[in-house]
Amino acid sequence: MNKKGGQSLYYPDFVAVQKLSGGKTVTWIIETKGYEDETVALKDAEAVHWCKKATEFTKSNWRFIKIADAFFRRPGRKFSSYQDMLDKLVDYQQEEKRQLILT
């Protein structure tokens, strides 16, 4: 849904399948963002909703993740695995939220 309340076509930046133990998988809808305008929160909410519905329909796990450009631009940023990147991203996002609360 766009800021005017209408429907828009959506093409994610990336779609990735993560293999978990026990043969399970998670299909990730991945968005990368540099600049965020007023429509980004609407798009994010719609992507989360879509993943919930896709999970219910397909009986496989679909998840949405947004990765800020600043997350990758930190000096020395390296990942040993996709899971390592996700763990560091969660830490980064929590720190960003704390900074917003403090300012």
N, C-alpha and C positions, 0 to 999 in steps of 0.2 A: 504494500500500500504506500502511495506517495503522500507528500505533505498536504495535497489537496483532497485526500481521501479516495483517490482513484487507484485503480490497479496499474502496475507497471511490470514489465518483463524484468526478470532478475537472472543474471548469469554470475555465479560465484567465481572468485579468482581461482580457487583450486578446489578439487575434490580428492580426498586421499582415503585409502582404506588401511587401517592399522590392525595388524594381526595380534591378538591377545593369546594368553595361555589357554589351553583347552579347546583350541580351534575357533574361538569366538573372534568377532571382528567389530570394529567401530568404523563407520563411514563418517568422515569429517567434511563439513562444508567450511572452507577456510576463506576468510576475508582479510586482506591486508589493507591497512589504512595509514595514510599520511595526514592529510587534512580531513577534518570532520565538520560537516555542515549540519543543519537542522534535520535533514532527512536520514542521517546515519542511524540514529536511535530507532526510528520507525523500521528501517530495513533490518536492523539487528533483531528486533522483537519479532518481526515476521519470519526471519530465518530460524529463530529458536522454535517458533510455533510450527513451521513447516517440518523441522526435524522431529518434533514430537509426533506429528501426524504420520510422517514417513516411518517412524519406529513402530507405531501402532499398526500401520497397514502392512509393513513388510516383515514384522517380527524380528528385525535386526536393528542394531543400535545405530542411530544417526545422531550426530552432535554438531553444533555450530561453535566456531571459535573465531574471534577477531584478534588479529595480531597487529599492534601498532608498529609503524615504521621505526619509531624511536627504540623499541625493544631490540631490534637487530643492529642498530647503529651504536650500541654501547661498545666501547673498546674491549677487545679480548673476548667477545661473546662467541662461545663455541658450545656445541652440543655433542654428546656421545651417542644419542639416539633420539628418536621422535619423542619417546616418553620423557627423556631428559629435557627436551625443549618445552614440552607441555608443563612439566613441573616448574621450570624457571619462569615460564610465562605466567603461571598462576601467582608465583611470588611477586613478579613485576607488577601485575594488575592489582594485587592487594596493596603494594607500596604506593601505586598511583592513587588509589582510593584514599589511603591514609593522608597523602599529601593534599588532596582536595579538601578533606575534612579540616586539616590544619590551616588552610589558607582562607 
